[in-house]
Structure formats: C-alpha cells, structure tokens
Amino acid sequence: MGVRNKTQLAVGLDAGCSRTRCVICAIEDGRLRFLGYGETASAGWIKGRISDTVALSESMRVAIREAERSAQQLVDSCVAGMGGTTVQSGYARAVYEFGHAREIQQDDVTYVIDQAARVRLEADRMLLHVFPRDFVLDGRAGYRNPRRSTCARLEANVLAVTASSHEHDSLVDAIHQAHLAVEETVFEPIAAAYAAIIPQDRARGVAVIDLGMHSTDIVIFDGDALMLAAPLPVWSDHMTRDVAWVLKCPYEDAEGMKKEYGSANAAATAENSYVQLPPAEGRAPREVSRKELNEIIEARAVEMFRYAKAEISKAGMDQSLLEGVVLCGGGSMLNGICDVAEDIIGCSSRNGLAVGIKDWPEELDNPVWTTAAGLAMYSARLKFRVQTKRRAPGLVGMVRG
C-alpha cells in the first residue's frame, strides 16, 4: 500500500456525523505539501453523539486506508476534530504577584496562563483548549502580548474551551481502534480557521461557522485572541427534517431535494418553479413548489444565524467583524446561505477555503474539506513546537505554506 520513510507527515482526521475525511500532508522545509486524502460515509453516530465506537472506527479505517493509498504513505498518528453540543467555553482569570516590579518573561506568561487554565470543571468535563484573551499589568488592562513590559502584578484573562470527557474518550477510543495515535483533539471551527483565515483577517475581527449535518459550531477571533467558541442549536439536519415533515416525503428524498434544488434565499426562487418528488411505494410521482421548499429551508437558516448573531453579541463583537463571517462544512454548500448570513448577522459572508498547502488539489477546493485541511495544519504546528504543553495558537503562530 504505502511505504514508511523519513518524510515527516501531518495528518488530519475529520470524523463527522455524515462523512469521515482524512488528509495527509508532508512537512518539507517548514512548508506543507499535500500528499493524499480519503473519504467515506460515517457510521456510529446518533443525533450528533457517538453511539458505536466500533462502527465509527471502521469508517475511520476506510478513510485512512484510502488516504494512505492516495499518498503512498503509511501513517501512525493524527490530529482529530471534535465539535457539537458537548463543547462549551467560558472565561477564567489568574493573578501572578512578582513581589517587585520587573520585566515579564515568556515563562511568566506561560505560568499565569497555566494557572488560569486550572479551572474547576464540572463532572464529565475536560479542558480542550486555553486561549489567552488579554493581560492586566498592575491594573492596566488591554495588553495582548505583555512580554518585556514591566510590572509587579500580572493578570491573565483566558477563554477555556471544554468538552464532554465521555464523548472525547469515545472519539479517541475509536481512533485507537483504527490503529492511530491521537496527537491532539481540536474544536473543529478552530481547525477550519487554521486553514481558511490568515493572520490579517483575524486582526480585523472574523467569525468562523462550521455548518455540519448534526452540529453547527462558531468561533470568533479578535486578533490572536479567541473571543468565543460555542455550538449552535440548529444544523443542516433540521432543514432536511423540516422539508420531510412539511412536504410529507421520505427523509432521503428531502435531503436530495435540499442539495439539488434547495436555497436558503427563497426570494430568489420563481413562483412557477416546481420539483418532482420520486415515486414512493404505493404512490405516484408528484410535484412540489420549489418556492415552498426554499421557504422551509430559509426559515431554519434564519433561525440558525440569529443564534450566531446572539453569540457574536455575547462576545461584544457586533460592530467589530470587519472581515465578516466565514462559512465552512457541508452546510455552507447550500445555495443562498451566504446571503442569509449577511442579512441576519449584518456583515460580509463568504465560504472558507483551505489556503497555504502546496499542491492542494482542485477537487478538494471547497469548504467541505477546510476542517480536515486545518487539522493537518495543526498537526504540522505540533511537530514544530518544542514545548509539550498545550498552548494557544495565537501565542505560537500558525503553520502556513
């Protein structure tokens, strides 16, 4: 199949509820070069939660083997994505008293961040990420990088991203059953941001929304600071179920119509346009109004982005997303979805595509593969990092081609 050699590999594994995707890249002179990919239908999920680690592991094995054949390499570890309603975030704070004024060193910053990360977690919660927001020096707030400044009292404000320990352990167990070690687990829209957002975009304020079949997740950046990471309670499956219920058709037919004829912007649909439903057992084919189909889809899209807008307001970024909203995941392929995002949130919207990986193939140049690409980029970043403790991406920079 593949060969083991001295090529250093970066592997991203995006095990979604609908599809499982794997990307393999080579690290060459500090750059990433695409080698291969694999994809298969997912199994082992129910309503966005892992229900069968054996079935999930088999999906992973199929995608990994396909990626290995494509890359002509064998892999033994990966960075995996995690998302959904079990992920939450909250603010934490720590203080470091020096006793006398002196210059702040990197070790001081590391220490106070680690202290802030020692938040007391509820049962079945684990710490997934810690992101510094800002620092306070002797009561002076607003420092993003306090190194080489002078103070006697250093405070750190951080955003702690947590996940369900049970869900996380189930994901890791499935990957181990697929015979891979787990280098790190990453909240999926953070991985997507690695691939699709350049530092200048983050500096001007940007939100990334990952639209999955059974989960929708949002992260908001203000420079290197992650302001918020949260799941949203509406996702693509809700749209499909609404279509199936209102139009009285099977779920699979509803999903097919949504993908082929659907739009989140019903106003752009002609009144006299119709879609033919395939015949069901004991029932002849029938036509449904395409306008009605899209009104059903639009209603859920509006609801979803209203939740997103509420999270943006919670982060205090209502007027600060100068780079707008970046959409990725399968749901971002829906026609008109960017139009609705712009109308509801009130800022520009675009699809997020992976950038910075040499030889990235044209067939993967769509937002469905952005998260998997970002996970591979995160894997490369880990291999460049000397320290073994978990750090916030803003402090060590991103790996880019």
KEMAR-769927 format. One record per residue: z, y negated, x negated of N, C-alpha, C in turn; residue in three letters. Coordinates in steps of 0.05 Angstrom, whole numbers, padded with zeros to 5 digits, always signed. Example, Ala and Ser with C-alpha at 12.3 -4.5 7.8 and 13.67 -1.06 7.14 Angstrom:
REM KEMAR-769927
+00156+00114-00264+00156+00090-00246+00156+00066-00264ALA+00142+00045-00257+00143+00021-00273+00157-00001-00258SER
END
This chain:
REM KEMAR-769927
+00000+00024-00017+00000+00000+00000+00000-00025-00018MET+00023-00031-00030+00025-00054-00047+00036-00046-00074GLY+00040-00064-00091+00050-00059-00118+00073-00078-00124VAL+00092-00068-00140+00113-00085-00149+00106-00095-00176ARG+00108-00121-00180+00104-00132-00207+00123-00155-00210ASN+00118-00172-00230+00137-00193-00237+00132-00218-00220LYS+00113-00217-00202+00108-00241-00184+00133-00246-00167THR+00143-00270-00168+00166-00277-00151+00157-00284-00123GLN+00168-00270-00104+00158-00273-00076+00178-00289-00059LEU+00167-00303-00039+00183-00317-00019+00173-00306+00008ALA+00192-00295+00023+00185-00281+00048+00200-00293+00072VAL+00185-00300+00093+00197-00310+00117+00193-00290+00140GLY+00214-00285+00155+00212-00266+00178+00221-00280+00203LEU+00203-00284+00221+00208-00298+00247+00207-00277+00269ASP+00231-00267+00276+00233-00245+00296+00239-00258+00323ALA+00218-00267+00337+00221-00279+00362+00223-00259+00385GLY+00229-00269+00409+00231-00252+00432+00204-00241+00441CYS+00183-00256+00435+00156-00248+00444+00140-00235+00421SER+00140-00248+00398+00125-00238+00375+00143-00238+00350ARG+00138-00219+00332+00151-00218+00306+00131-00224+00285THR+00136-00244+00268+00117-00253+00248+00130-00252+00220ARG+00114-00245+00200+00123-00244+00173+00103-00258+00155CYS+00112-00275+00137+00094-00289+00118+00104-00283+00089VAL+00086-00276+00072+00092-00271+00044+00078-00291+00026ILE+00092-00305+00009+00081-00324-00010+00090-00317-00038CYS+00074-00326-00058+00082-00323-00086+00091-00350-00096ALA+00112-00350-00113+00122-00374-00126+00109-00376-00154ILE+00092-00396-00158+00077-00399-00183+00080-00427-00193GLU+00094-00430-00216+00098-00456-00228+00109-00476-00209ASP+00129-00468-00194+00143-00486-00176+00128-00492-00150GLY+00106-00478-00145+00090-00482-00121+00089-00456-00105ARG+00082-00458-00080+00079-00435-00063+00050-00429-00058LEU+00042-00403-00061+00015-00395-00054+00016-00373-00034ARG+00001-00376-00012+00001-00356+00009-00012-00330-00001PHE+00001-00307+00006-00010-00281-00001-00018-00264+00023LEU-00001-00264+00044-00008-00247+00067+00011-00251+00090GLY+00004-00239+00113+00020-00242+00137+00017-00217+00154TYR+00037-00214+00173+00036-00193+00192+00048-00202+00218GLY+00039-00190+00240+00048-00198+00267+00047-00175+00286GLU+00067-00173+00304+00066-00153+00324+00083-00162+00348THR+00079-00148+00371+00096-00154+00394+00125-00147+00389ALA+00143-00163+00398+00171-00158+00394+00182-00138+00415SER+00204-00125+00407+00218-00108+00426+00248-00110+00419ALA+00265-00102+00438+00293-00102+00433+00307-00127+00442GLY+00294-00144+00458+00306-00169+00468+00308-00168+00499TRP+00329-00180+00510+00331-00185+00538+00342-00213+00542ILE+00326-00230+00555+00334-00258+00561+00344-00273+00536LYS+00329-00269+00514+00336-00285+00490+00358-00273+00473GLY+00370-00251+00481+00391-00238+00466+00382-00211+00456ARG+00392-00203+00433+00385-00176+00422+00399-00155+00438ILE+00384-00136+00448+00395-00114+00464+00392-00087+00451SER+00374-00085+00432+00368-00059+00419+00359-00063+00390ASP+00378-00060+00371+00371-00066+00343+00351-00046+00332THR+00351-00021+00343+00331-00001+00333+00303-00010+00341VAL+00299-00018+00366+00273-00027+00374+00264-00053+00360ALA+00283-00071+00356+00277-00096+00342+00270-00090+00313LEU+00284-00071+00300+00279-00064+00273+00251-00052+00270SER+00242-00036+00289+00216-00024+00288+00194-00045+00290GLU+00198-00066+00307+00180-00088+00308+00178-00102+00281SER+00201-00106+00268+00202-00119+00242+00186-00102+00222MET+00191-00075+00222+00177-00058+00203+00147-00060+00205ARG+00137-00061+00230+00108-00062+00234+00097-00088+00223VAL+00111-00111+00229+00101-00137+00219+00103-00138+00189ALA+00125-00127+00177+00128-00128+00148+00107-00111+00134ILE+00102-00087+00145+00082-00070+00132+00055-00082+00133ARG+00048-00095+00156+00022-00108+00158+00020-00131+00137GLU+00042-00146+00134+00043-00168+00115+00040-00157+00086ALA+00054-00135+00081+00052-00123+00054+00024-00113+00048GLU+00011-00101+00068-00017-00093+00063-00035-00117+00058ARG-00031-00138+00074-00047-00162+00071-00042-00175+00044SER-00017-00175+00034-00010-00189+00009-00014-00171-00015ALA-00017-00145-00011-00018-00125-00032+00007-00127-00050GLN+00030-00130-00036+00056-00132-00049+00077-00117-00032GLN+00097-00106-00045+00120-00095-00031+00143-00115-00033LEU+00156-00119-00011+00178-00138-00010+00205-00124-00005VAL+00226-00136-00015+00253-00124-00011+00273-00143+00001ASP+00266-00168+00006+00285-00186+00018+00269-00208+00033SER+00283-00223+00050+00271-00244+00066+00291-00265+00074CYS+00281-00287+00083+00297-00307+00098+00289-00303+00127VAL+00309-00301+00145+00304-00295+00173+00311-00319+00190ALA+00297-00323+00212+00303-00344+00231+00321-00335+00253GLY+00337-00354+00263+00355-00349+00285+00355-00373+00304MET+00354-00368+00329+00354-00390+00348+00366-00381+00375GLY+00362-00398+00395+00371-00391+00422+00398-00403+00429GLY+00408-00395+00452+00431-00408+00464+00457-00403+00450THR+00458-00383+00431+00482-00378+00417+00487-00397+00394THR+00468-00413+00387+00471-00432+00365+00481-00459+00376VAL+00501-00470+00363+00513-00496+00371+00517-00513+00346GLN+00523-00538+00350+00531-00555+00327+00552-00575+00336SER+00567-00584+00316+00589-00603+00321+00596-00617+00295GLY+00609-00640+00298+00616-00656+00275+00643-00648+00263TYR+00646-00651+00237+00671-00645+00223+00674-00666+00201ALA+00699-00669+00192+00705-00690+00173+00726-00680+00153ARG+00725-00690+00128+00745-00683+00108+00749-00707+00090ALA+00773-00709+00078+00781-00731+00061+00789-00720+00033VAL+00781-00733+00012+00788-00725-00015+00801-00750-00029TYR+00827-00748-00034+00842-00770-00047+00842-00765-00077GLU+00830-00784-00092+00830-00782-00121+00856-00790-00134PHE+00871-00808-00121+00895-00819-00133+00891-00845-00148GLY+00866-00849-00158+00859-00874-00171+00829-00877-00169HIS+00820-00902-00171+00791-00906-00169+00776-00895-00193ALA+00755-00881-00188+00738-00870-00209+00710-00865-00199ARG+00692-00858-00216+00664-00853-00209+00662-00826-00195GLU+00646-00825-00173+00642-00800-00159+00622-00782-00172ILE+00629-00757-00177+00611-00738-00189+00601-00718-00168GLN+00580-00703-00176+00569-00683-00157+00591-00663-00148GLN+00608-00655-00167+00629-00636-00160+00648-00647-00138ASP+00652-00674-00139+00669-00686-00118+00655-00684-00091ASP+00629-00690-00090+00614-00689-00065+00614-00660-00055VAL+00610-00641-00073+00610-00613-00065+00637-00605-00053THR+00658-00614-00066+00685-00606-00057+00691-00617-00029TYR+00685-00643-00025+00693-00654+00001+00675-00643+00024VAL+00650-00636+00018+00633-00623+00038+00644-00595+00044ILE+00652-00580+00023+00663-00554+00028+00689-00555+00045ASP+00705-00576+00040+00729-00579+00056+00723-00585+00085GLN+00703-00602+00089+00694-00608+00117+00683-00583+00131ALA+00671-00565+00115+00659-00541+00126+00680-00521+00135ALA+00705-00525+00126+00726-00506+00134+00736-00512+00162ARG+00718-00514+00180+00725-00519+00208+00737-00494+00221VAL+00755-00497+00239+00767-00474+00253+00748-00466+00275ARG+00738-00442+00273+00717-00432+00291+00730-00416+00313LEU+00717-00417+00337+00726-00400+00359+00720-00371+00353GLU+00731-00353+00369+00725-00325+00366+00695-00320+00369ALA+00684-00302+00353+00656-00295+00353+00638-00318+00346ASP+00648-00336+00328+00631-00357+00318+00631-00355+00287ARG+00608-00361+00275+00605-00362+00246+00590-00387+00238MET+00595-00396+00214+00582-00420+00203+00554-00413+00193LEU+00534-00426+00204+00506-00421+00196+00497-00441+00175LEU+00502-00467+00180+00494-00489+00162+00515-00511+00162HIS+00516-00525+00140+00532-00550+00139+00514-00572+00128VAL+00511-00594+00143+00494-00616+00135+00510-00642+00132PHE+00511-00654+00109+00525-00680+00107+00510-00701+00123PRO+00525-00717+00138+00513-00740+00153+00516-00765+00136ARG+00541-00772+00129+00546-00795+00112+00573-00793+00100ASP+00579-00812+00082+00605-00812+00068+00618-00840+00071PHE+00644-00840+00070+00660-00864+00071+00676-00867+00045VAL+00672-00890+00031+00685-00895+00006+00706-00917+00009LEU+00732-00910+00007+00753-00930+00010+00750-00946+00036ASP+00742-00932+00057+00740-00945+00083+00712-00958+00088GLY+00695-00958+00068+00668-00969+00071+00649-00947+00080ARG+00639-00949+00104+00622-00928+00116+00593-00931+00109ALA+00577-00910+00115+00548-00912+00114+00535-00903+00089GLY+00550-00890+00070+00537-00880+00045+00524-00853+00050TYR+00499-00851+00043+00485-00825+00046+00487-00809+00020ARG+00487-00823-00003+00490-00809-00029+00510-00825-00046ASN+00535-00815-00046+00556-00831-00059+00559-00827-00089PRO+00543-00809-00100+00546-00803-00129+00542-00828-00145ARG+00560-00830-00166+00561-00853-00185+00572-00878-00174ARG+00579-00878-00148+00595-00900-00137+00624-00896-00145SER+00641-00917-00142+00669-00916-00150+00687-00919-00125THR+00707-00902-00123+00726-00904-00102+00751-00887-00109CYS+00772-00890-00093+00796-00874-00096+00799-00854-00073ALA+00783-00858-00051+00785-00841-00027+00757-00836-00017ARG+00749-00811-00017+00722-00803-00008+00724-00786+00017LEU+00710-00795+00038+00709-00780+00063+00681-00770+00068GLU+00678-00747+00079+00652-00735+00086+00651-00729+00116ALA+00630-00738+00128+00624-00731+00156+00600-00711+00156ASN+00604-00688+00167+00583-00667+00166+00577-00657+00194VAL+00553-00646+00196+00546-00631+00221+00547-00602+00214LEU+00564-00587+00228+00567-00558+00225+00551-00544+00246ALA+00533-00527+00238+00517-00511+00256+00528-00482+00256VAL+00536-00473+00280+00549-00447+00283+00532-00429+00301THR+00537-00403+00298+00523-00383+00314+00542-00361+00323ALA+00533-00346+00343+00549-00322+00351+00549-00302+00329SER+00573-00294+00320+00575-00273+00299+00562-00247+00308SER+00566-00240+00333+00555-00214+00343+00524-00215+00342HIS+00513-00237+00352+00484-00240+00352+00473-00240+00323GLU+00486-00255+00306+00478-00257+00278+00479-00230+00265HIS+00501-00215+00269+00504-00189+00257+00483-00169+00267ASP+00477-00171+00293+00456-00154+00304+00429-00159+00291SER+00423-00185+00287+00398-00192+00273+00397-00181+00245LEU+00419-00185+00230+00420-00176+00202+00419-00145+00201VAL+00433-00132+00220+00432-00102+00221+00403-00092+00225ASP+00388-00105+00243+00361-00097+00248+00344-00101+00223ALA+00347-00122+00209+00332-00127+00184+00339-00106+00163ILE+00365-00100+00161+00373-00079+00142+00360-00052+00149HIS+00359-00046+00176+00346-00021+00184+00317-00021+00178GLN+00305-00045+00175+00277-00047+00167+00274-00047+00137ALA+00296-00041+00123+00297-00037+00093+00292-00063+00078HIS+00302-00085+00089+00301-00111+00075+00329-00122+00072LEU+00334-00135+00050+00359-00151+00047+00354-00179+00059ALA+00376-00191+00068+00374-00218+00080+00384-00238+00060VAL+00366-00256+00051+00374-00277+00033+00390-00298+00047GLU+00382-00305+00071+00395-00326+00086+00384-00325+00115GLU+00400-00334+00134+00391-00338+00161+00390-00368+00167THR+00369-00377+00180+00364-00406+00183+00358-00412+00213VAL+00370-00433+00223+00364-00442+00250+00334-00448+00251PHE+00320-00437+00270+00290-00437+00269+00277-00465+00268GLU+00286-00484+00284+00273-00510+00282+00278-00524+00255PRO+00300-00517+00241+00304-00527+00214+00283-00516+00196ILE+00277-00490+00199+00256-00478+00183+00229-00490+00189ALA+00224-00495+00215+00198-00508+00222+00196-00536+00210ALA+00219-00550+00209+00218-00577+00196+00212-00575+00166ALA+00221-00554+00153+00214-00550+00125+00184-00549+00121TYR+00170-00536+00140+00142-00532+00137+00125-00556+00146ALA+00135-00570+00167+00118-00589+00181+00125-00618+00176ALA+00149-00624+00165+00159-00651+00163+00162-00659+00133ILE+00148-00679+00125+00151-00689+00097+00174-00708+00096ILE+00186-00712+00072+00210-00730+00070+00206-00757+00082PRO+00182-00769+00079+00178-00796+00090+00181-00796+00120GLN+00173-00774+00134+00176-00772+00163+00205-00771+00170ASP+00220-00755+00156+00249-00753+00161+00263-00780+00157ARG+00254-00794+00137+00267-00820+00131+00263-00840+00154ALA+00242-00837+00170+00237-00855+00192+00247-00845+00218ARG+00260-00822+00218+00271-00811+00243+00251-00793+00257GLY+00258-00768+00261+00240-00749+00274+00256-00727+00287VAL+00246-00716+00310+00258-00693+00323+00238-00670+00322ALA+00248-00646+00318+00231-00622+00319+00241-00604+00341VAL+00222-00597+00359+00229-00579+00381+00213-00554+00379ILE+00227-00531+00378+00214-00505+00375+00214-00492+00403ASP+00189-00490+00414+00186-00480+00442+00179-00451+00442LEU+00200-00434+00446+00196-00405+00446+00194-00394+00474GLY+00188-00368+00476+00186-00356+00503+00213-00355+00517MET+00235-00348+00502+00261-00346+00514+00281-00365+00501HIS+00272-00385+00487+00291-00405+00476+00275-00430+00469SER+00288-00453+00472+00278-00478+00463+00300-00491+00447THR+00294-00499+00422+00315-00510+00404+00305-00536+00393ASP+00324-00554+00388+00317-00581+00378+00335-00588+00354ILE+00323-00601+00334+00338-00613+00312+00328-00642+00309VAL+00346-00660+00301+00339-00688+00298+00347-00697+00270ILE+00328-00709+00256+00333-00719+00229+00333-00749+00228PHE+00351-00761+00212+00350-00789+00205+00353-00790+00175ASP+00330-00791+00161+00330-00788+00132+00338-00760+00125GLY+00355-00757+00105+00363-00730+00097+00385-00719+00115ASP+00396-00736+00133+00418-00727+00150+00407-00713+00175ALA+00418-00690+00180+00413-00676+00206+00433-00687+00226LEU+00423-00700+00247+00440-00713+00266+00449-00695+00288MET+00432-00675+00295+00439-00657+00317+00422-00631+00315LEU+00434-00609+00322+00420-00584+00325+00430-00570+00350ALA+00412-00563+00368+00422-00553+00394+00400-00537+00408ALA+00408-00517+00425+00389-00504+00442+00386-00520+00468PRO+00363-00517+00481+00359-00529+00508+00358-00507+00529LEU+00366-00513+00553+00369-00492+00573+00343-00485+00588PRO+00320-00495+00580+00295-00489+00593+00275-00481+00572VAL+00260-00459+00577+00240-00450+00558+00215-00439+00572TRP+00196-00429+00557+00170-00422+00568+00171-00401+00589SER+00190-00382+00586+00192-00361+00606+00199-00372+00634ASP+00213-00394+00635+00219-00406+00661+00194-00415+00675HIS+00175-00426+00660+00150-00435+00671+00135-00411+00684MET+00134-00389+00668+00120-00365+00678+00133-00354+00703THR+00159-00353+00703+00174-00342+00727+00170-00360+00751ARG+00169-00386+00747+00164-00404+00769+00137-00400+00781ASP+00117-00397+00764+00089-00392+00773+00088-00365+00789VAL+00101-00344+00778+00100-00318+00792+00114-00320+00819ALA+00136-00335+00821+00151-00337+00846+00136-00354+00867TRP+00127-00377+00859+00114-00395+00878+00087-00385+00887VAL+00072-00374+00868+00045-00364+00875+00044-00335+00884LEU+00068-00322+00884+00070-00295+00894+00051-00276+00879LYS+00054-00276+00853+00037-00259+00836+00054-00245+00815CYS+00044-00223+00804+00059-00209+00783+00064-00227+00758PRO+00085-00221+00744+00093-00237+00721+00071-00238+00700TYR+00058-00215+00694+00037-00215+00674+00013-00232+00682GLU+00006-00232+00708-00015-00249+00717-00008-00279+00715ASP+00018-00285+00721+00027-00312+00719+00026-00322+00690ALA+00034-00305+00671+00033-00312+00642+00004-00316+00633GLU-00014-00298+00642-00042-00301+00635-00054-00327+00646GLY-00048-00334+00671-00058-00359+00683-00047-00383+00668MET-00022-00382+00661-00009-00405+00647-00023-00410+00620LYS-00029-00388+00605-00041-00391+00579-00070-00400+00581LYS-00085-00388+00600-00114-00393+00601-00121-00419+00617GLU-00107-00424+00639-00115-00446+00656-00093-00468+00659TYR-00069-00462+00649-00046-00479+00654-00047-00505+00638GLY-00033-00525+00648-00030-00551+00635-00003-00563+00644SER+00011-00575+00626+00036-00589+00633+00030-00616+00645ALA+00005-00625+00645-00003-00651+00655-00020-00646+00680ASN-00007-00644+00703-00021-00637+00728-00040-00660+00737ALA-00034-00685+00729-00051-00707+00738-00079-00705+00727ALA-00083-00690+00705-00109-00688+00693-00126-00665+00706ALA-00114-00652+00726-00128-00629+00739-00143-00638+00764THR-00167-00629+00767-00183-00636+00790-00172-00622+00815ALA-00174-00637+00838-00163-00627+00863-00178-00602+00873GLU-00204-00600+00867-00221-00578+00877-00224-00555+00857ASN-00206-00553+00838-00208-00532+00818-00190-00509+00826SER-00202-00484+00824-00187-00460+00833-00187-00439+00811TYR-00167-00422+00812-00165-00399+00793-00163-00374+00810VAL-00178-00354+00801-00178-00328+00816-00157-00310+00804GLN-00139-00301+00822-00119-00281+00814-00132-00253+00814LEU-00127-00237+00794-00138-00210+00794-00127-00193+00817PRO-00142-00173+00826-00133-00157+00849-00107-00142+00841PRO-00089-00140+00860-00065-00124+00857-00068-00099+00873ALA-00050-00080+00869-00051-00055+00884-00049-00060+00914GLU-00069-00052+00928-00069-00056+00957-00076-00084+00966GLY-00086-00100+00947-00092-00128+00955-00117-00138+00941ARG-00134-00152+00956-00159-00162+00944-00154-00186+00927ALA-00173-00193+00909-00170-00217+00893-00167-00242+00911PRO-00153-00262+00901-00151-00287+00917-00151-00311+00898ARG-00157-00334+00909-00158-00358+00894-00132-00375+00898GLU-00124-00388+00877-00101-00407+00879-00110-00433+00867VAL-00098-00454+00877-00105-00481+00867-00095-00485+00839SER-00113-00493+00821-00105-00499+00794-00086-00523+00793ARG-00090-00541+00811-00072-00565+00813-00044-00556+00819LYS-00041-00537+00838-00014-00527+00845-00002-00512+00822GLU-00018-00496+00808-00009-00482+00784+00003-00501+00764LEU-00011-00523+00759-00003-00541+00738+00021-00559+00747ASN+00023-00563+00773+00046-00578+00783+00072-00562+00779GLU+00070-00535+00782+00093-00518+00777+00101-00519+00748ILE+00081-00517+00730+00086-00518+00701+00097-00545+00693ILE+00085-00566+00703+00094-00593+00696+00123-00598+00703GLU+00131-00588+00726+00159-00593+00735+00179-00582+00715ALA+00174-00558+00704+00192-00547+00684+00189-00561+00658ARG+00165-00570+00650+00162-00584+00625+00177-00611+00626ALA+00176-00624+00649+00191-00649+00652+00220-00644+00650VAL+00230-00623+00663+00259-00616+00661+00267-00611+00632GLU+00250-00596+00618+00256-00589+00590+00259-00613+00572MET+00240-00632+00575+00240-00655+00558+00262-00676+00567PHE+00270-00674+00591+00293-00691+00599+00319-00681+00585ARG+00321-00655+00583+00344-00644+00567+00341-00653+00538TYR+00317-00652+00527+00313-00660+00499+00320-00690+00496ALA+00312-00706+00515+00318-00735+00514+00349-00739+00515LYS+00363-00723+00531+00392-00726+00532+00405-00719+00505ALA+00394-00699+00491+00405-00692+00465+00399-00715+00444GLU+00375-00726+00446+00368-00749+00428+00387-00772+00433ILE+00393-00778+00458+00412-00799+00465+00440-00793+00454SER+00448-00768+00456+00474-00759+00446+00476-00764+00416LYS+00454-00761+00402+00454-00765+00373+00451-00795+00366ALA+00448-00812+00386+00445-00841+00381+00418-00848+00369GLY+00398-00832+00375+00371-00836+00362+00350-00845+00382MET+00359-00856+00405+00340-00864+00426+00318-00882+00416ASP+00325-00902+00400+00305-00921+00391+00298-00917+00361GLN+00305-00894+00350+00302-00890+00321+00282-00868+00313SER+00269-00856+00332+00250-00835+00325+00222-00847+00320LEU+00220-00861+00297+00195-00875+00291+00172-00855+00286LEU+00179-00831+00278+00158-00810+00274+00156-00792+00298GLU+00171-00798+00319+00168-00785+00344+00179-00756+00344GLY+00166-00740+00361+00175-00712+00366+00153-00693+00356VAL+00161-00673+00341+00142-00653+00331+00147-00627+00346VAL+00127-00616+00358+00130-00591+00374+00118-00567+00358LEU+00132-00545+00359+00122-00520+00347+00130-00497+00364CYS+00121-00473+00356+00126-00449+00372+00104-00445+00393GLY+00104-00421+00405+00083-00414+00424+00080-00433+00447GLY+00102-00445+00457+00101-00463+00480+00086-00489+00474GLY+00085-00496+00448+00071-00521+00441+00041-00518+00443SER+00031-00494+00447+00002-00490+00451-00007-00496+00479MET+00011-00500+00498+00004-00506+00525-00009-00533+00528LEU-00032-00534+00542-00046-00559+00545-00028-00580+00558ASN-00030-00604+00549-00016-00627+00561+00013-00629+00554GLY+00024-00611+00538+00052-00611+00532+00060-00635+00516ILE+00043-00644+00497+00050-00668+00482+00050-00693+00499CYS+00032-00694+00519+00031-00717+00538+00058-00719+00553ASP+00068-00697+00563+00093-00697+00578+00116-00705+00559VAL+00117-00695+00535+00138-00702+00516+00138-00732+00511ALA+00115-00744+00508+00113-00773+00503+00122-00789+00527GLU+00114-00780+00551+00121-00794+00576+00152-00794+00580ASP+00164-00771+00577+00192-00767+00583+00210-00778+00561ILE+00204-00772+00536+00222-00780+00514+00217-00809+00506ILE+00192-00818+00510+00185-00845+00504+00179-00851+00475GLY+00167-00831+00461+00158-00836+00434+00134-00818+00429CYS+00122-00821+00406+00098-00805+00400+00105-00775+00397SER+00085-00758+00402+00089-00729+00401+00065-00716+00389SER+00069-00696+00373+00047-00681+00361+00056-00652+00355ARG+00036-00635+00351+00042-00608+00343+00048-00607+00313ASN+00068-00590+00305+00076-00588+00277+00061-00565+00264GLY+00046-00571+00242+00031-00551+00227+00043-00548+00199LEU+00042-00524+00188+00052-00519+00162+00035-00534+00141ALA+00049-00548+00122+00035-00561+00100+00049-00554+00074VAL+00034-00556+00052+00046-00552+00026+00045-00524+00015GLY+00032-00505+00029+00029-00478+00018+00000-00474+00010ILE-00005-00469-00015-00032-00465-00025-00045-00441-00012LYS-00071-00443-00005-00087-00421+00006-00077-00413+00034ASP-00063-00431+00048-00054-00425+00076-00079-00421+00092TRP-00082-00398+00106-00107-00391+00119-00112-00407+00145PRO-00137-00412+00151-00144-00427+00175-00134-00414+00200GLU-00134-00387+00201-00126-00374+00226-00096-00377+00232GLU-00081-00385+00212-00052-00390+00217-00046-00420+00219LEU-00066-00436+00220-00062-00465+00220-00058-00474+00249ASP-00036-00465+00260-00028-00473+00287+00003-00472+00289ASN+00015-00485+00308+00044-00487+00309+00059-00461+00314PRO+00045-00440+00322+00058-00414+00326+00069-00403+00299VAL+00056-00410+00277+00064-00399+00251+00081-00418+00234TRP+00088-00441+00245+00102-00461+00230+00130-00451+00221THR+00144-00438+00240+00171-00429+00233+00170-00408+00211THR+00152-00388+00213+00151-00367+00193+00144-00379+00166ALA+00126-00399+00165+00119-00413+00140+00144-00427+00129ALA+00159-00440+00146+00183-00454+00137+00204-00435+00127GLY+00207-00412+00139+00226-00392+00129+00218-00382+00101LEU+00192-00379+00096+00183-00371+00069+00188-00394+00049ALA+00185-00419+00057+00191-00442+00040+00221-00443+00034MET+00237-00437+00054+00266-00437+00050+00273-00415+00029TYR+00260-00392+00031+00265-00370+00012+00258-00380-00016SER+00236-00394-00019+00229-00405-00046+00250-00424-00055ALA+00260-00441-00037+00281-00461-00045+00306-00446-00055ARG+00313-00424-00042+00337-00409-00051+00333-00399-00080LEU+00309-00391-00086+00304-00379-00113+00304-00401-00134LYS+00299-00426-00127+00301-00448-00146+00329-00458-00149PHE+00346-00452-00130+00373-00464-00130+00391-00448-00149ARG+00405-00462-00166+00423-00450-00186+00449-00442-00173VAL+00461-00460-00157+00486-00454-00144+00482-00432-00123GLN+00503-00416-00119+00501-00395-00100+00513-00403-00073THR+00528-00424-00072+00540-00432-00046+00519-00446-00029LYS+00523-00444-00003+00504-00456+00016+00507-00487+00015ARG+00483-00500+00013+00483-00529+00012+00465-00539+00034ARG+00467-00564+00040+00449-00577+00060+00423-00582+00047ALA+00400-00578+00061+00374-00583+00049+00370-00611+00039PRO+00383-00631+00052+00379-00658+00044+00390-00664+00016GLY+00409-00648+00006+00421-00654-00020+00405-00642-00043LEU+00390-00621-00038+00376-00608-00060+00345-00610-00057VAL+00336-00622-00035+00307-00626-00032+00293-00602-00021GLY+00268-00606-00014+00252-00585-00003+00232-00574-00023MET+00226-00549-00020+00205-00537-00037+00178-00542-00023VAL+00160-00555-00037+00134-00561-00025+00112-00555-00045ARG+00088-00549-00035+00066-00544-00053+00056-00569-00066GLY
END
